[in-house]
């Protein structure tokens, strides 16, 4: 069997396959279907300093080639998360990456400080696609200066390695990636969902209450691969690639484009075993291609 280990900011994962935040809960919901110990990492649903109720319903719509959602980062808050979710994950031999969300820099840092002494938290993933209420509703992730500043501030408070999760809803994602790297990010993850809209023509109304939502699934995969490739040429920090991964081939595209690891999201809703099947498929690919180490494939696409 080939060596599937990868290293992100000094944290070694047994393989490069993890879950995408918001699609896997904190692992508890999938534990009857998936042996969490086989995963490279479990990435939790976003957690804030206080409970968030999320957006009004309906907030999910099926589209051709994927889905659209506007959940609004509903979560029980950091206190419940630390009392319930982190203890549950203690029983599994996998890395734990906690996704952090907030409306302001202070809210992000409050959660980061709360997690600083939680031994079961191996890394932090910072979701900077949340509205920044101090900047007129503009997302942190769409302004390079804001990205650099919030990354610097979070790094001041964090004890674990910091992964900045980038929004694709920008003109040049490499500019945003460079800003995160300049702010001290240990890694970046990309892409978050693309903003879309669906209208129910029979009801002549929006399919989801929020009007717009995040598009994910196979339809976004080629866009995500392109963005990962471009970003890998622009920064030196590790990249976690995601966007429409359903098969081992999809995951390997990201690795060859320059990602160190991958995250599986929307596929979990259709196939709870997707992550395990992707791990098995990557191992089979390495055997067939006579690749002894998965790290040899990172960025190995031929020009």
C-alpha positions as CSV (number, residue, x, y, z in Angstrom):
1,X,0.0,0.0,0.0
2,X,1.3,3.5,-0.9
3,X,2.2,6.1,1.7
4,X,-0.9,8.4,1.9
5,X,0.4,10.7,4.7
6,X,0.4,14.4,4.1
7,X,1.6,17.3,6.4
8,X,-0.2,20.6,6.8
9,X,1.5,23.2,9.0
10,X,3.3,20.5,11.0
11,X,0.2,18.4,11.5
12,X,0.4,14.9,9.9
13,X,-2.7,13.4,8.4
14,X,-2.9,9.7,7.7
15,X,-4.3,10.5,4.3
16,X,-5.3,13.7,2.4
17,X,-9.1,13.2,2.6
18,X,-11.2,15.2,5.0
19,X,-14.8,16.4,5.3
20,X,-15.9,19.9,4.2
21,X,-17.3,22.1,6.9
22,X,-21.1,22.2,7.1
23,X,-21.7,18.9,5.3
24,X,-20.7,16.5,8.0
25,X,-21.9,18.0,11.3
26,X,-19.1,17.2,13.8
27,X,-18.9,13.6,12.7
28,X,-21.6,12.3,15.1
29,X,-24.3,12.3,12.4
30,X,-22.2,10.2,10.1
31,X,-20.5,7.9,12.6
32,X,-23.0,5.0,11.9
33,X,-22.0,5.0,8.2
34,X,-18.3,6.1,8.3
35,X,-15.4,4.9,10.4
36,X,-14.1,8.4,11.3
37,X,-10.7,6.9,12.2
38,X,-10.1,6.3,8.5
39,X,-10.4,9.9,7.6
40,X,-7.4,12.2,7.4
41,X,-9.4,14.8,9.3
42,X,-12.9,15.7,10.4
43,X,-13.7,19.3,9.7
44,X,-16.6,20.5,11.9
45,X,-19.5,22.7,11.0
46,X,-18.8,26.3,11.7
47,X,-19.0,27.4,15.3
48,X,-19.5,30.9,16.7
49,X,-19.1,32.6,20.0
50,X,-22.9,32.3,20.7
51,X,-25.6,30.2,19.1
52,X,-26.8,31.3,15.7
53,X,-30.3,30.5,14.5
54,X,-29.5,30.6,10.8
55,X,-31.6,31.9,8.0
56,X,-35.3,31.5,7.3
57,X,-36.6,28.4,5.5
58,X,-36.6,27.2,2.8
59,X,-32.9,27.3,2.7
60,X,-31.8,24.4,0.5
61,X,-32.6,23.8,-3.2
62,X,-31.5,21.1,-5.5
63,X,-30.0,22.3,-8.8
64,X,-28.7,20.5,-11.9
65,X,-25.2,19.3,-11.0
66,X,-25.4,20.0,-7.2
67,X,-27.3,22.1,-4.7
68,X,-27.7,25.6,-3.3
69,X,-27.9,26.5,0.3
70,X,-28.4,29.5,2.6
71,X,-28.3,27.8,6.0
72,X,-26.8,31.0,7.6
73,X,-24.2,29.1,9.6
74,X,-26.8,27.8,12.2
75,X,-24.8,26.4,15.1
76,X,-25.2,25.8,18.9
77,X,-22.3,28.1,19.9
78,X,-18.9,27.4,21.3
79,X,-20.0,26.3,24.8
80,X,-22.2,23.5,23.6
81,X,-19.6,22.5,20.9
82,X,-16.9,22.1,23.6
83,X,-19.1,20.2,26.0
84,X,-20.7,17.8,23.4
85,X,-18.8,17.6,20.1
86,X,-15.2,17.7,21.0
87,X,-15.6,14.9,23.7
88,X,-17.4,12.8,21.1
89,X,-14.4,13.0,18.7
90,X,-12.0,11.9,21.4
91,X,-12.8,8.2,20.6
92,X,-11.5,8.5,17.0
93,X,-8.0,8.3,15.6
94,X,-8.3,11.3,13.2
95,X,-7.3,14.9,13.2
96,X,-9.9,17.5,14.1
97,X,-10.2,20.8,12.3
98,X,-12.7,23.3,13.9
99,X,-14.3,25.7,11.5
100,X,-14.8,29.1,13.1
101,X,-17.3,31.8,12.0
102,X,-18.1,35.3,13.2
103,X,-19.5,38.7,12.3
104,X,-16.6,40.7,13.6
105,X,-12.9,40.2,14.3
106,X,-13.7,40.1,18.0
107,X,-16.2,37.3,17.6
108,X,-13.7,35.2,15.6
109,X,-11.0,35.8,18.2
110,X,-13.3,34.9,21.1
111,X,-13.9,31.5,19.6
112,X,-10.2,31.0,18.7
113,X,-9.2,31.9,22.3
114,X,-11.8,29.5,23.7
115,X,-10.3,26.7,21.6
116,X,-6.7,27.5,22.3
117,X,-6.4,25.0,25.2
118,X,-8.7,22.3,23.7
119,X,-6.3,19.4,23.1
120,X,-8.8,17.7,20.7
121,X,-8.5,20.7,18.3
122,X,-5.6,20.1,15.9
123,X,-6.2,23.0,13.5
124,X,-8.6,25.9,13.0
125,X,-10.3,26.7,9.7
126,X,-11.5,30.3,9.6
127,X,-14.6,31.0,7.5
128,X,-14.1,34.5,6.1
129,X,-17.2,34.4,3.9
130,X,-19.3,35.7,6.8
131,X,-20.7,39.3,6.5
132,X,-18.5,41.8,8.3
133,X,-21.0,44.1,10.0
134,X,-18.3,46.6,10.7
135,X,-17.6,47.1,7.0
136,X,-21.1,47.7,5.7
137,X,-21.9,44.0,5.1
138,X,-19.0,43.3,2.9
139,X,-17.5,39.8,3.5
140,X,-14.1,39.7,5.0
141,X,-13.0,37.4,2.2
142,X,-13.6,39.8,-0.6
143,X,-11.2,42.5,0.5
144,X,-7.5,41.7,0.5
145,X,-6.7,44.2,3.2
146,X,-9.4,42.9,5.5
147,X,-8.2,39.3,4.8
148,X,-4.6,40.2,5.8
149,X,-5.8,42.1,8.9
150,X,-8.1,39.5,10.3
151,X,-5.6,36.7,9.6
152,X,-2.9,38.6,11.6
153,X,-5.3,39.2,14.5
154,X,-6.4,35.6,14.6
155,X,-2.8,34.4,14.5
156,X,-2.2,36.6,17.6
157,X,-4.8,34.6,19.6
158,X,-4.4,31.1,18.1
159,X,-2.3,28.3,19.5
160,X,-3.2,25.8,16.7
161,X,-2.3,26.2,13.0
162,X,-4.7,28.5,11.2
163,X,-6.3,27.7,7.8
164,X,-8.0,30.6,6.1
165,X,-11.0,29.4,4.0
166,X,-11.3,31.6,0.9
167,X,-14.4,32.8,-1.0
168,X,-14.4,32.3,-4.8
169,X,-16.7,35.3,-5.2
170,X,-13.9,37.6,-6.1
171,X,-12.2,38.9,-9.3
172,X,-8.8,37.4,-8.5
173,X,-8.5,34.7,-5.8
174,X,-4.7,34.7,-5.9
175,X,-4.8,38.3,-4.6
176,X,-6.9,37.1,-1.6
177,X,-4.6,34.0,-1.1
178,X,-1.5,36.2,-1.0
179,X,-3.2,38.5,1.5
180,X,-3.9,35.5,3.8
181,X,-0.3,34.3,3.4
182,X,1.0,37.8,4.2
183,X,-1.2,37.8,7.3
184,X,0.5,34.7,8.6
185,X,-1.9,31.9,7.5
186,X,-0.4,28.5,7.9
187,X,-2.6,27.1,5.1
188,X,-5.6,28.0,3.0
189,X,-8.7,26.0,2.0
190,X,-10.7,26.7,-1.1
191,X,-13.2,27.1,-2.6
192,X,-16.2,28.0,-0.5
193,X,-19.5,28.1,-2.4
194,X,-20.2,30.3,-5.4
195,X,-23.2,32.7,-5.0
196,X,-26.2,31.7,-7.1
197,X,-29.9,32.0,-7.4
198,X,-32.8,29.7,-8.3
199,X,-36.4,30.8,-9.1
200,X,-39.4,28.5,-8.9
201,X,-41.2,29.4,-12.2
202,X,-44.5,27.7,-11.1
203,X,-44.7,29.7,-7.9
204,X,-42.9,32.7,-9.4
205,X,-40.9,33.0,-6.3
206,X,-37.4,32.4,-5.1
207,X,-36.5,28.8,-4.3
208,X,-34.9,29.7,-1.0
209,X,-36.0,32.5,1.4
210,X,-32.6,34.2,1.3
211,X,-33.0,34.7,-2.5
212,X,-29.3,33.9,-3.1
213,X,-27.4,30.9,-1.8
214,X,-24.1,29.1,-2.1
215,X,-23.8,26.7,-5.1
216,X,-21.9,23.5,-4.5
217,X,-21.5,20.1,-6.1
218,X,-20.1,18.7,-9.4
219,X,-21.1,21.9,-11.3
220,X,-18.4,23.9,-9.5
221,X,-15.6,21.3,-9.7
222,X,-13.8,22.6,-12.8
223,X,-13.9,26.2,-11.4
224,X,-12.5,25.0,-8.1
225,X,-9.6,23.0,-9.8
226,X,-8.7,26.1,-11.8
227,X,-8.6,28.3,-8.7
228,X,-6.5,25.8,-6.8
229,X,-4.0,25.6,-9.7
230,X,-3.7,29.4,-9.9
231,X,-3.3,29.8,-6.2
232,X,-0.7,27.1,-6.0
233,X,1.4,29.1,-8.3
234,X,1.0,32.2,-6.2
235,X,1.5,31.1,-2.6
236,X,3.8,28.7,-0.7
237,X,1.5,27.6,2.1
238,X,-0.4,24.3,1.8
239,X,-3.8,24.3,0.1
240,X,-6.8,22.2,1.0
241,X,-8.8,21.8,-2.3
242,X,-12.6,21.4,-2.4
243,X,-15.5,21.8,-4.7
244,X,-17.6,19.1,-6.3
245,X,-15.5,16.1,-5.3
246,X,-17.5,12.9,-5.7
247,X,-14.8,10.4,-6.8
248,X,-11.2,9.6,-6.3
249,X,-10.5,11.0,-9.8
250,X,-12.1,14.3,-8.7
251,X,-9.9,14.4,-5.6
252,X,-6.7,13.5,-7.6
253,X,-7.3,16.5,-9.9
254,X,-7.0,18.8,-6.9
255,X,-3.8,17.1,-5.8
256,X,-2.2,17.3,-9.2
257,X,-3.2,20.9,-9.4
258,X,-1.3,21.7,-6.3
259,X,-3.5,20.9,-3.3
260,X,-1.9,19.0,-0.3
261,X,-5.3,17.7,0.8
262,X,-8.9,17.7,-0.2
263,X,-12.3,18.1,1.5
264,X,-15.5,16.3,0.5
265,X,-18.7,18.2,1.0
266,X,-21.9,18.0,-1.0
267,X,-21.2,14.3,-2.0
268,X,-21.8,13.3,1.7
269,X,-25.5,14.2,1.3
270,X,-26.0,11.8,-1.6
271,X,-23.6,9.1,-0.5
272,X,-22.6,9.0,3.2
273,X,-19.7,6.6,2.3
274,X,-18.2,9.0,-0.2
275,X,-15.1,9.9,1.8
276,X,-14.2,6.2,2.4
277,X,-14.8,5.3,-1.3
278,X,-12.6,8.2,-2.3
279,X,-9.8,7.1,0.0
280,X,-10.0,3.5,-1.3
281,X,-10.0,4.8,-4.9
282,X,-6.9,7.0,-4.3
283,X,-5.1,4.0,-2.9
284,X,-6.1,1.9,-5.9
285,X,-4.9,4.7,-8.3
286,X,-1.5,4.7,-6.5
287,X,-1.2,1.0,-6.9
288,X,-2.1,1.0,-10.6
289,X,0.1,3.9,-11.3
290,X,2.9,2.6,-9.2
291,X,3.0,5.7,-7.1
292,X,4.6,5.0,-3.7
293,X,3.9,8.3,-2.0
294,X,0.9,10.6,-2.5
295,X,3.1,13.6,-1.8
296,X,4.8,12.9,-5.2
297,X,1.5,13.8,-6.9
298,X,1.1,17.3,-5.3
299,X,1.3,19.8,-8.1
300,X,2.6,17.1,-10.5
301,X,0.3,18.1,-13.5
302,X,2.4,18.2,-16.6
303,X,2.6,21.6,-18.3
